[in-house]
Amino acid sequence: MLAQLSWAVLIVLGFLLIGFIAIVARMYQKAVQGEALVRTGMGDTKVSFSGILIVPVLHKLEVMDIKLKTIIIARSGAEGLVCKDNLRADVKVNFFVRVNKTHDDVVNVAQSIGAHRASDPAALEALFDAKFSEALKTVGKHFDFIELYNSREQFKQEILRIIGTDLNGYVLDDCAIDYLEQTPLAALNQDNILDAEGIKKIIALTSQQKIQANQIQRDQQKTIKKQDVEAQETILQLEKQLTENQEKQLREIASIRAREAAETEKVRQEERLKGEKARIITEEEVKVAEQNRDRQILVAERSKERTDAIETERVAQAKALEANERERIVALAQIEKEKALEEERKNIQVIIRERITVEKATVQEEERIKDTRAQAQADREKLVALTAAQQKNETATIALVGTADMERQAAEFRAKQVLIDAEGERAAADHRAQAMRVLAEAEASKAAAVGLAEAQVMQAKATAHQKEGETRAAVMQLTSSAEAQAIQVKAAAQAEADEKIGIVAAKVNREKGLAEAGIVEARAAADQKRGLAEAAVNEQKFAVEAKGIEAKADAMKKLDGVGKDHEEFKLRLDKEKSVELAQISIQKDIAASQADVIGSALKAAKIDIVGGETMFFDQIIGSITKGKALDRTVHNSEVLSTVKDTFFGHDGGGDFKANLRKFVNQFGVSSEEMRNLSVSALLLQLMNKAGDEKTRSTISQLSSTAAALGIGDKLVKTIDLK
């Protein structure tokens, strides 16, 4: 009990000490550079330039500005400064004064002027204006205007000496003459004796200066005129010399030109003679070249005729060789066709033997299936009888052993029952596997039958192609014979005289018509044979298909229930395939619609696509889903709804930054302090400074939201709110 009391006393003393320190820190006032703190009240007047303790009610604090201040004194016009020579001057002087940084001077200024007036530049200017103006007038009267203008530094030092540095607590640091000029005559008063004397001096001095200036100007004009005359004479003399030299040079140029013209004409005639000689020689060479060209053209034409004859002979030989090669290729193709037909006949015999073997194996497999089914039925009946006997024995055992043993036996019975069911399922699976194997063999038989039918079709097509080739060969032979007869008739007609040309033309036309009629007749016969061949092929094809269907039906009859199950299984597969295709089509339409929606939404967006195939679309859909989930969470959560209304409500214009700034500013936290705090620390500090329960509740909800979002430990400056 005593220890608890001691701890309580220590805690109370600690709180009292903390409260005392807080009160002292609150009452202690600090000064900034350039200011002095003046405390009045109990304990006489105290001055401090760093900091001082202020007790409310007992003390009064005043702040005095002791920084350097500028006081401008300007005198111009009728109020201008009167110099020693009675000339008036316009002057503007800047005085730099400050409160002396001592206890006595600050107290003196505070008592005589007041701390507030001492900090007001306008009040200081009104206070020192008369004194500084009087000092200017006193010092100015000791200097002539010219001396005043030339001796500014001496003038400034005299002002500082007259005013002094001690001004009832103020110190005059320095002064600067900003402007100093003579007062214009228009601003002077002629009735003032000082101004009248100044006007007289100004006029006398300016008149004398004007006379001297005019004399200098006239002397300048005379000197310039004299120099102009001398320059003109010199120019004329130089122009005379220039004209004489130019004429002399023109005469020499004319002589040179005449001499050069004669020499040029001589050279021109010589060159003309050379040109004529060259032209004659050139014409002779041109004529010789033309004769050589004609001779070469004649030789080339004769050479071309010989070459054409050789080329014609070569083309004829090539055509003959090509015809022989074509006949050889046709014969080889016929031989290859016969060989292929023999190979197909051999393959058909092999397929027939394989089909017989497969049918034999199918019958054997059917017998094996029947044996397996009978064996499975016998095993199942045996297991059922055994299970019934065991159940009776176990019932008697359960009655004798008791509840615990009954539970164990029941568990064993259930395990055996499951084992029996598993054995039944395994046997059924074996039967289904055997049925599927038989079905596969039946399908193989069907494929063999289809292969046999296709082989027969191929044989029929080969026969048809053979007949078509023979027909085309006959047609080509008739065409060649007709063309040969036409060429022979035409050659005979060309050999006869011109008067028989009409008769020959008639014969040629008649022979040509007969040839064309033979070609048409041959083509008709070929088309008829092709149609008969195609009809025979189709008949054989349909017959083979009918046989295949009949064989399939016989095989299905032989399979009995297995065939029926197989057909039902195929129907189920077709149905599931149709359903899956429909689902794929629906998903494709949904994907297309989603693509249109996403395309319209992101048409103006600038996005860097990262990922392949469907990753980008999945990420976008995932982002949209997360956004919708977040919206639903905010809508359903009272905490998030309160935060939303606080920072996104219409009271602040819906501006999140403005609402957040307004919310934080009410706690007096600076932006620099916020940047260096974590989100959780900032919210805790704001909660401690909150003035009402509603604000504390809002900040508590914000803290919960920050923890849920995982940003509680992040610094505020790392969170971008722009």
C-alpha positions in Angstrom: 0.0 0.0 0.0 2.8 2.4 0.9 4.6 1.6 -2.4 1.5 2.3 -4.4 1.1 5.6 -2.5 4.7 6.5 -3.3 4.2 5.8 -6.9 1.1 7.9 -6.9 3.0 10.8 -5.3 5.8 10.4 -7.9 3.3 10.5 -10.7 1.6 13.6 -9.4 4.9 15.3 -8.9 5.9 14.3 -12.4 2.7 15.8 -13.8 3.2 19.0 -11.8 6.8 19.3 -13.0 5.7 18.7 -16.7 2.9 21.3 -16.2 5.3 23.8 -14.7 7.8 23.3 -17.5 5.0 23.8 -20.1 3.8 27.0 -18.3 7.3 28.4 -18.2 7.9 27.5 -21.9 4.6 29.2 -22.7 5.5 32.4 -20.8 9.0 32.6 -22.2 9.1 35.0 -25.2 12.1 34.9 -27.7 13.3 37.8 -29.8 14.4 37.8 -33.4 17.3 39.6 -35.0 16.7 43.3 -35.3 14.2 43.5 -32.5 14.4 44.3 -28.7 11.9 43.1 -26.1 10.9 45.7 -23.5 9.1 44.4 -20.4 7.3 46.8 -18.1 5.3 46.1 -14.9 6.5 44.5 -11.7 10.2 44.6 -11.3 10.9 47.9 -13.2 11.6 48.1 -16.9 13.7 45.3 -18.4 15.2 45.1 -21.9 16.3 41.9 -23.7 17.7 41.2 -27.1 17.4 37.4 -26.9 14.5 36.3 -24.7 12.6 37.2 -21.5 10.0 35.6 -19.2 6.6 37.3 -19.3 4.1 36.6 -16.6 0.5 37.5 -17.6 -1.2 40.2 -15.6 2.1 41.2 -13.9 4.1 42.1 -17.0 3.5 44.0 -20.2 5.6 43.2 -23.3 6.5 45.6 -26.1 8.6 44.8 -29.2 10.9 47.6 -30.5 12.4 47.5 -34.0 16.1 48.4 -33.7 17.0 47.7 -37.3 18.7 50.4 -39.5 16.2 52.9 -41.0 16.4 55.5 -43.8 15.2 59.1 -43.4 15.1 61.1 -46.6 15.4 65.0 -46.4 14.7 66.8 -49.7 14.7 70.5 -50.3 14.1 72.1 -53.7 12.7 75.2 -55.4 12.0 78.1 -53.0 12.9 75.8 -50.1 16.2 75.0 -51.6 19.5 75.1 -49.7 21.2 78.7 -49.7 24.9 78.5 -50.3 27.7 80.9 -49.1 27.5 82.8 -52.5 23.7 83.2 -52.0 23.0 80.6 -54.8 20.2 78.3 -54.1 20.6 74.5 -54.5 18.1 71.6 -54.8 19.4 68.8 -52.6 18.2 65.3 -51.4 20.1 63.6 -48.5 19.4 60.1 -47.1 20.1 59.7 -43.3 20.6 56.2 -41.9 19.6 56.0 -38.2 19.0 53.1 -35.7 18.4 52.6 -32.0 21.6 52.0 -30.2 21.7 48.3 -29.0 22.2 49.1 -25.3 19.9 48.8 -22.3 19.9 52.5 -21.5 19.4 53.7 -25.0 16.5 51.3 -25.6 14.8 52.4 -22.4 15.4 56.1 -23.3 13.8 55.6 -26.7 10.9 53.6 -25.2 10.2 56.3 -22.6 10.7 59.3 -24.9 9.1 58.1 -28.1 7.4 54.8 -27.4 8.2 51.3 -28.8 5.5 51.5 -31.4 6.5 55.0 -32.8 10.2 53.9 -32.7 9.3 51.1 -35.2 7.3 53.4 -37.5 9.5 55.1 -40.3 6.9 57.8 -40.9 7.0 58.8 -37.2 10.8 58.9 -37.2 10.9 61.1 -40.3 8.5 63.5 -38.7 10.6 63.5 -35.6 14.0 64.1 -37.1 12.9 66.2 -40.2 13.4 69.6 -38.5 16.7 68.8 -36.9 18.2 67.3 -40.1 16.9 70.2 -42.2 18.4 72.8 -39.9 21.8 70.9 -40.1 21.6 71.0 -43.9 21.0 74.8 -43.9 23.8 75.4 -41.4 26.4 73.4 -43.3 25.3 74.7 -46.7 25.9 78.3 -45.8 29.6 77.5 -45.2 30.1 76.4 -48.8 29.9 78.1 -52.2 27.7 76.3 -54.8 30.7 75.2 -56.9 32.6 74.2 -53.7 29.6 72.4 -52.4 29.2 70.5 -55.7 32.9 69.5 -55.8 33.4 68.7 -52.1 30.6 66.3 -51.4 32.6 64.2 -49.0 33.5 67.3 -46.9 29.9 68.4 -47.0 28.7 65.0 -45.7 31.3 65.1 -42.9 30.2 68.5 -41.8 26.6 67.4 -41.7 27.5 64.4 -39.5 29.6 66.7 -37.2 26.8 69.3 -36.8 24.1 66.7 -36.1 26.2 64.4 -34.0 25.9 60.7 -33.5 23.8 60.7 -30.3 20.1 61.4 -30.9 18.4 60.6 -27.6 19.0 56.8 -27.9 19.3 56.8 -31.7 22.6 56.6 -33.6 23.3 58.3 -36.9 25.4 55.8 -38.8 25.8 57.6 -42.1 24.3 60.0 -44.7 24.4 60.0 -48.5 23.9 62.9 -50.9 21.5 61.4 -53.4 20.8 64.6 -55.5 22.5 68.0 -55.7 21.7 70.6 -58.5 21.3 74.4 -58.9 17.8 75.6 -58.4 16.3 76.8 -61.8 15.8 80.6 -62.3 12.0 80.2 -62.6 11.9 78.9 -59.1 13.7 81.9 -57.5 12.0 84.9 -56.0 13.3 88.2 -57.4 11.9 90.1 -54.3 14.1 88.0 -52.0 17.4 89.7 -51.5 19.3 86.5 -51.3 17.6 85.1 -54.5 18.1 88.5 -56.2 21.8 88.4 -55.6 21.9 84.8 -56.7 20.0 85.7 -59.9 22.5 88.4 -60.6 25.4 86.1 -60.2 23.8 83.4 -62.3 23.0 85.9 -65.2 26.6 87.4 -65.0 28.2 84.0 -65.1 26.0 82.6 -67.8 26.3 85.7 -70.0 30.1 85.6 -69.8 30.1 81.9 -70.7 27.7 82.6 -73.6 30.1 85.3 -75.0 33.0 83.0 -74.8 31.1 80.2 -76.3 30.0 82.4 -79.2 33.6 83.5 -79.8 34.8 80.0 -79.9 31.9 79.1 -82.3 32.9 82.0 -84.7 36.6 81.0 -84.7 35.5 77.5 -85.5 33.5 78.7 -88.5 36.4 80.8 -89.9 38.8 78.0 -89.5 36.4 75.6 -91.2 35.8 78.0 -94.2 39.5 78.5 -94.7 40.2 74.8 -94.7 37.3 74.4 -97.2 38.9 76.9 -99.7 42.3 75.3 -99.4 40.8 71.9 -100.0 38.8 73.1 -103.1 42.0 74.6 -104.7 43.8 71.4 -104.1 41.0 69.4 -105.6 40.9 71.4 -108.8 44.6 71.1 -109.2 44.4 67.4 -108.8 41.5 67.1 -111.3 43.6 69.0 -113.9 46.4 66.5 -113.5 43.9 63.7 -113.7 42.4 64.9 -117.0 45.9 65.3 -118.6 46.9 61.8 -117.5 43.5 60.4 -118.8 43.9 61.9 -122.3 47.4 60.7 -122.6 46.3 57.2 -121.5 43.5 57.2 -124.1 45.9 58.0 -126.9 48.1 55.2 -125.9 45.2 52.8 -125.7 43.9 53.7 -129.2 47.4 53.1 -130.7 47.6 49.7 -128.9 44.1 48.8 -130.0 44.8 49.5 -133.7 48.0 47.5 -133.6 46.2 44.6 -131.9 43.3 44.8 -134.4 45.7 44.4 -137.4 47.4 41.5 -135.7 44.1 39.9 -134.9 42.9 40.2 -138.5 46.1 38.6 -139.7 45.6 35.7 -137.3 41.9 35.3 -138.2 42.7 35.0 -142.0 45.4 32.4 -141.2 43.0 30.4 -139.0 40.3 30.6 -141.8 42.7 29.1 -144.3 43.4 26.3 -141.9 39.7 25.7 -141.3 38.9 25.4 -145.0 41.6 22.9 -145.5 40.3 20.9 -142.5 36.8 21.1 -143.9 37.8 19.7 -147.3 39.7 16.8 -145.7 36.7 16.1 -143.4 34.3 15.9 -146.3 36.5 13.5 -148.1 36.8 11.3 -145.0 33.0 11.4 -144.6 32.3 10.3 -148.1 34.8 7.4 -147.7 33.1 6.4 -144.4 29.6 6.5 -146.0 30.8 4.2 -148.8 32.3 1.8 -146.2 29.0 1.9 -144.2 27.0 1.0 -147.3 29.3 -1.9 -148.1 29.1 -3.2 -144.5 25.3 -2.9 -144.5 25.1 -5.0 -147.7 27.5 -7.6 -146.2 25.3 -7.7 -143.0 22.1 -8.2 -144.9 23.5 -11.1 -146.8 24.9 -12.6 -143.6 21.5 -12.1 -141.9 19.8 -14.0 -144.8 22.2 -16.9 -144.4 21.7 -16.8 -140.6 17.9 -16.8 -141.0 18.1 -19.8 -143.3 20.2 -21.7 -140.8 17.9 -20.7 -138.0 14.8 -21.9 -140.0 16.5 -25.2 -140.6 17.4 -25.5 -136.9 13.8 -24.8 -135.8 12.4 -27.4 -138.1 14.9 -30.0 -136.7 14.0 -29.0 -133.1 10.3 -29.4 -133.9 10.9 -32.8 -135.3 13.0 -33.8 -132.2 10.3 -32.4 -129.9 7.6 -34.4 -131.7 9.7 -37.6 -131.3 10.3 -36.8 -127.6 6.6 -36.2 -127.0 5.7 -39.6 -128.6 8.3 -41.2 -126.4 7.0 -39.5 -123.2 3.4 -40.7 -124.1 4.6 -44.2 -124.5 6.5 -44.1 -121.2 3.4 -42.7 -119.4 1.3 -45.5 -120.8 3.8 -48.0 -119.4 3.8 -46.3 -116.0 0.0 -46.3 -116.0 -0.1 -50.1 -116.6 2.4 -50.6 -113.8 0.4 -48.5 -111.4 -2.8 -50.5 -112.2 -1.0 -53.7 -111.5 0.2 -52.3 -108.1 -3.3 -51.2 -107.2 -4.7 -54.6 -108.0 -2.1 -56.2 -105.7 -3.0 -53.8 -102.9 -6.7 -54.5 -103.3 -6.0 -58.3 -102.8 -3.9 -57.5 -99.7 -6.7 -55.3 -98.3 -9.3 -58.1 -98.9 -7.1 -60.6 -97.0 -6.7 -58.2 -94.1 -10.5 -57.6 -94.0 -11.1 -61.3 -93.8 -8.5 -61.6 -90.9 -10.2 -58.7 -89.1 -13.6 -60.2 -89.4 -12.3 -63.5 -88.0 -10.7 -61.7 -85.1 -14.0 -59.8 -84.5 -15.9 -63.1 -84.2 -13.3 -64.4 -81.8 -13.5 -61.2 -79.7 -17.3 -61.5 -79.5 -17.0 -65.0 -78.1 -14.4 -63.8 -75.6 -16.7 -61.0 -74.6 -19.5 -63.4 -73.9 -17.3 -65.6 -71.8 -16.1 -62.6 -69.8 -19.6 -61.4 -69.3 -20.7 -64.8 -68.0 -17.6 -65.1 -65.7 -18.3 -61.6 -64.3 -22.0 -62.5 -63.6 -20.9 -65.7 -61.8 -18.3 -63.8 -59.8 -20.9 -61.1 -58.9 -23.5 -63.7 -57.7 -20.8 -65.5 -55.7 -19.7 -62.3 -54.0 -23.3 -61.4 -53.2 -24.0 -64.8 -51.6 -20.7 -64.6 -49.7 -21.6 -61.2 -48.5 -25.1 -62.3 -47.3 -23.6 -65.2 -45.3 -21.0 -62.9 -43.8 -23.7 -60.4 -42.9 -25.7 -63.1 -41.0 -22.6 -64.3 -39.1 -21.6 -60.7 -38.3 -25.1 -59.9 -37.0 -24.9 -62.7 -34.5 -21.4 -61.6 -33.5 -22.5 -58.0 -33.1 -25.3 -59.1 -30.7 -22.7 -61.0 -28.6 -19.7 -58.7 -28.6 -21.5 -55.4 -27.8 -21.6 -51.9 -29.1 -17.9 -51.4 -29.6 -17.4 -54.6 -31.5 -20.5 -53.9 -33.5 -19.0 -50.5 -34.7 -15.8 -52.3 -35.7 -17.7 -55.0 -37.6 -19.9 -52.4 -39.3 -16.8 -50.5 -40.4 -15.3 -53.7 -41.8 -18.6 -54.5 -43.6 -18.7 -51.0 -45.1 -15.1 -51.4 -46.3 -15.9 -54.7 -47.9 -19.0 -53.3 -49.5 -16.9 -50.5 -50.9 -14.4 -53.1 -52.1 -17.1 -55.1 -53.8 -18.4 -52.0 -55.5 -14.9 -51.2 -56.6 -14.5 -54.7 -58.0 -17.8 -54.3 -59.8 -16.7 -51.0 -61.2 -13.4 -52.4 -62.3 -15.1 -55.3 -64.1 -17.5 -52.9 -65.8 -14.6 -50.8 -66.8 -12.9 -53.8 -68.3 -16.0 -54.7 -70.2 -16.3 -51.1 -71.5 -12.6 -51.2 -72.5 -13.1 -54.5 -74.4 -16.2 -53.1 -76.0 -14.3 -50.0 -77.1 -11.5 -52.2 -78.5 -14.0 -54.3 -80.4 -15.6 -51.0 -81.6 -12.2 -49.8 -82.8 -11.6 -53.1 -84.7 -15.0 -52.6 -86.3 -14.1 -49.1 -87.3 -10.8 -50.6 -88.7 -12.9 -53.1 -90.7 -15.1 -50.2 -91.9 -12.0 -48.3 -92.9 -10.7 -51.3 -94.8 -14.1 -51.6 -96.6 -13.9 -47.9 -97.5 -10.3 -48.3 -98.7 -11.4 -51.2 -100.9 -14.2 -49.1 -102.3 -11.8 -46.2 -102.9 -9.4 -48.6 -104.6 -12.2 -49.7 -107.0 -13.1 -46.1 -107.6 -9.5 -45.3 -108.4 -9.4 -48.3 -110.8 -12.5 -47.1 -112.5 -11.0 -43.5 -112.7 -7.8 -44.9 -114.2 -9.8 -46.8 -116.8 -11.7 -43.6 -117.6 -8.5 -41.6 -117.8 -7.1 -44.3 -120.1 -10.1 -44.1 -122.4 -10.0 -40.3 -122.3 -6.3 -40.3 -123.3 -7.0 -42.7 -126.2 -9.8 -40.5 -127.3 -7.6 -37.4 -127.2 -4.8 -39.2 -129.1 -7.4 -40.1 -131.8 -8.6 -36.5 -131.9 -5.0 -35.2 -132.2 -4.3 -37.7 -135.0 -7.4 -36.6 -136.9 -6.5 -33.0 -136.4 -2.9 -33.5 -137.6 -4.1 -35.4 -140.7 -6.6 -32.7 -141.5 -3.9 -30.0 -141.1 -1.5 -32.0 -143.2 -4.1 -32.4 -146.0 -4.9 -28.6 -145.8 -1.2 -27.7 -146.1 -0.7 -30.1 -149.0 -3.7 -28.6 -150.8 -2.5 -25.1 -150.1 1.0 -25.9 -151.5 -0.5 -27.5 -154.6 -2.7 -24.4 -155.1 0.3 -22.1 -154.7 2.2 -24.1 -157.4 -0.4 -23.6 -160.0 -1.0 -20.6 -162.1 -2.8 -17.5 -160.9 -5.9 -18.1 -163.0 -6.7 -21.3 -161.0 -6.5 -19.5 -157.6 -10.3 -19.4 -157.1 -10.7 -23.2 -157.7 -7.9 -24.0 -155.3 -9.3 -21.7 -152.6 -12.7 -23.5 -152.9 -11.0 -26.9 -152.6 -9.0 -25.7 -149.6 -12.2 -24.4 -147.9 -14.0 -27.6 -148.6 -11.1 -29.8 -147.2 -10.9 -27.5 -144.2 -14.6 -27.8 -143.5 -14.4 -31.6 -143.7 -11.4 -31.6 -141.3 -13.3 -29.4 -138.8 -16.3 -31.7 -139.1 -14.2 -34.7 -138.3 -12.7 -32.9 -135.3 -16.1 -32.0 -134.0 -17.3 -35.6 -134.5 -14.3 -37.0 -132.7 -14.8 -34.6 -129.8 -18.5 -35.6 -129.5 -17.5 -39.3 -129.4 -14.9 -38.5 -126.7 -17.4 -36.6 -124.6 -19.9 -39.5 -124.9 -17.3 -42.0 -123.8 -16.2 -39.7 -120.9 -19.9 -39.4 -119.8 -20.3 -43.2 -119.9 -17.1 -43.7 -117.9 -18.2 -41.2 -115.2 -21.6 -42.8 -115.0 -20.0 -46.2 -114.5 -17.6 -44.8 -111.8 -20.5 -43.2 -109.9 -22.5 -46.5 -110.1 -19.6 -48.5 -108.7 -19.0 -45.8 -106.0 -22.6 -45.9 -104.9 -22.6 -49.7 -104.9 -19.5 -49.7 -102.7 -21.0 -47.2 -100.3 -24.2 -49.3 -100.0 -22.1 -52.4 -99.4 -20.1 -50.5 -96.7 -23.4 -49.3 -95.0 -24.8 -52.9 -95.1 -21.5 -54.3 -93.7 -21.6 -51.7 -90.9 -25.3 -52.6 -90.1 -24.4 -56.3 -90.0 -21.5 -55.6 -87.7 -23.7 -53.5 -85.4 -26.2 -56.3 -85.3 -23.5 -58.7 -84.3 -22.3 -56.4 -81.5 -25.9 -56.3 -80.0 -25.9 -54.2 -76.8 -22.3 -53.1 -77.3 -23.1 -51.5 -80.7 -26.1 -49.8 -79.2 -24.0 -48.4 -76.4 -21.4 -47.3 -78.9 -24.0 -45.4 -81.0 -25.4 -43.8 -77.8 -21.9 -42.9 -76.8 -21.3 -41.3 -80.2 -24.6 -39.4 -79.9 -23.5 -38.1 -76.5 -20.2 -37.1 -77.8 -21.9 -35.2 -80.7 -24.2 -33.5 -78.2 -21.3 -32.5 -75.9 -19.4 -31.3 -78.9 -22.3 -29.1 -80.0 -22.7 -27.7 -76.5 -19.0 -27.0 -76.2 -19.0 -25.3 -79.6 -22.0 -23.2 -78.6 -20.3 -22.2 -75.4 -17.1 -21.3 -77.3 -19.2 -19.2 -79.7 -20.9 -17.4 -76.8 -17.6 -16.7 -75.1 -16.3 -15.4 -78.4 -19.2 -13.0 -78.7 -18.7 -11.9 -75.1 -15.0 -11.4 -75.7 -15.8 -9.3 -78.8 -18.3 -7.2 -76.8 -15.8 -6.8 -74.1 -13.1 -5.8 -76.6 -15.5 -3.1 -78.0 -16.3 -1.8 -74.6 -12.6 -1.7 -73.6 -11.6 -0.2 -76.9 -14.2 2.6 -76.5 -13.1 3.3 -73.0 -9.4 3.3 -73.7 -9.5 4.9 -77.2 -8.0 8.2 -75.9 -5.7 6.6 -73.3 -2.0 6.2 -73.7 -1.1 2.7 -72.5 2.1 0.7 -72.6 1.1 -2.9 -73.1 3.1 -5.4 -71.1 2.4 -9.1 -71.4 1.5 -11.5 -74.1 -1.7 -13.2 -75.4 -4.6 -12.6 -73.0 -2.5 -11.2 -70.1 -3.1 -7.6 -70.9 -6.9 -8.0 -71.3 -7.0 -10.1 -68.0 -5.1 -7.4 -66.2 -7.4 -4.6 -67.4 -10.5 -6.7 -66.5 -8.9 -7.5 -63.1 -8.3 -3.7 -62.5 -11.9 -2.9 -63.4 -13.1 -5.7 -61.1 -10.9 -4.4 -58.2 -12.2 -0.8 -58.8 -15.8 -2.1 -58.7 -15.1 -4.1 -55.6 -13.5 -1.0 -53.9 -16.6 1.1 -54.9 -18.8 -1.6 -53.3 -16.7 -1.7 -50.2 -16.8 2.1 -49.8 -20.6 2.0 -50.3 -21.2 -0.7 -47.8 -18.8 0.4 -45.1 -19.9 3.1 -42.7 -16.3 3.9 -41.9 -15.3 4.5 -45.5 -18.5 6.3 -46.2 -17.8 8.8 -43.4 -14.2 9.3 -44.7 -15.7 9.8 -48.3 -18.2 12.4 -47.0 -15.5 14.2 -45.1 -13.0 14.6 -47.9 -15.1 14.2 -51.1 -18.4 15.8 -49.9 -20.0 18.8 -51.5 -19.3 21.0 -48.5 -15.8 21.5 -49.8 -16.8 21.7 -53.4 -15.8 18.0 -54.0 -12.1 19.0 -54.1 -10.1 16.3 -52.2 -7.0 18.4 -51.9 -8.8 21.5 -50.6 -10.8 19.4 -48.1 -7.7 17.6 -46.9 -5.7 20.9 -46.6 -8.6 22.5 -44.7 -8.9 19.4 -42.4 -5.2 19.4 -41.6 -4.8 23.2 -41.2 -7.2 23.3 -38.3 -4.6 21.4 -36.2 -1.7 23.8 -36.8 0.6 21.2 -38.3 3.1 22.6 -40.9 3.7 20.9 -44.2 7.4 20.3 -43.3 6.4 18.4 -40.2 3.9 16.4 -42.1 6.4 15.3 -44.8 8.7 13.8 -42.2 6.0 11.8 -40.4 4.5 8.4 -41.3 0.8 8.2 -42.0 0.1 6.5 -38.7 2.2 9.0 -36.7 0.5 12.0 -38.4 -3.0 10.6 -37.7 -2.0 10.0 -34.0 -0.7 13.5 -33.7 -3.9 15.0 -35.3 -6.1 12.8 -33.0 -4.2 14.2 -29.9 -4.9 17.8 -31.2 -8.5 17.2 -32.1 -11.0 19.4 -30.2 -14.2 17.4 -30.5 -15.3 13.8 -30.5 -16.5 13.8 -34.1 -13.1 14.8 -35.4 -11.4 12.1 -33.3 -13.8 9.5 -34.7 -13.0 10.6 -38.3 -9.3 10.4 -37.6 -9.7 7.0 -36.0 -11.6 5.8 -39.1 -8.8 7.2 -41.3 -6.2 5.3 -39.2 -8.2 2.0 -39.7 -8.5 2.7 -43.4 -4.7 3.4 -43.7 -3.9 0.2 -41.9 -6.3 -1.8 -44.2 -4.7 -0.2 -47.3 -1.1 -1.0 -46.0 0.1 2.6 -46.1 0.2 3.2 -42.3 4.0 2.9 -42.1 4.7 4.9 -45.2 6.0 8.5 -45.0 3.6 11.2 -46.1 6.1 12.7 -48.6 6.2 9.3 -50.4 2.4 9.4 -51.1 1.6 11.4 -54.2 -1.7 13.4 -53.8 -1.3 15.4 -57.0 
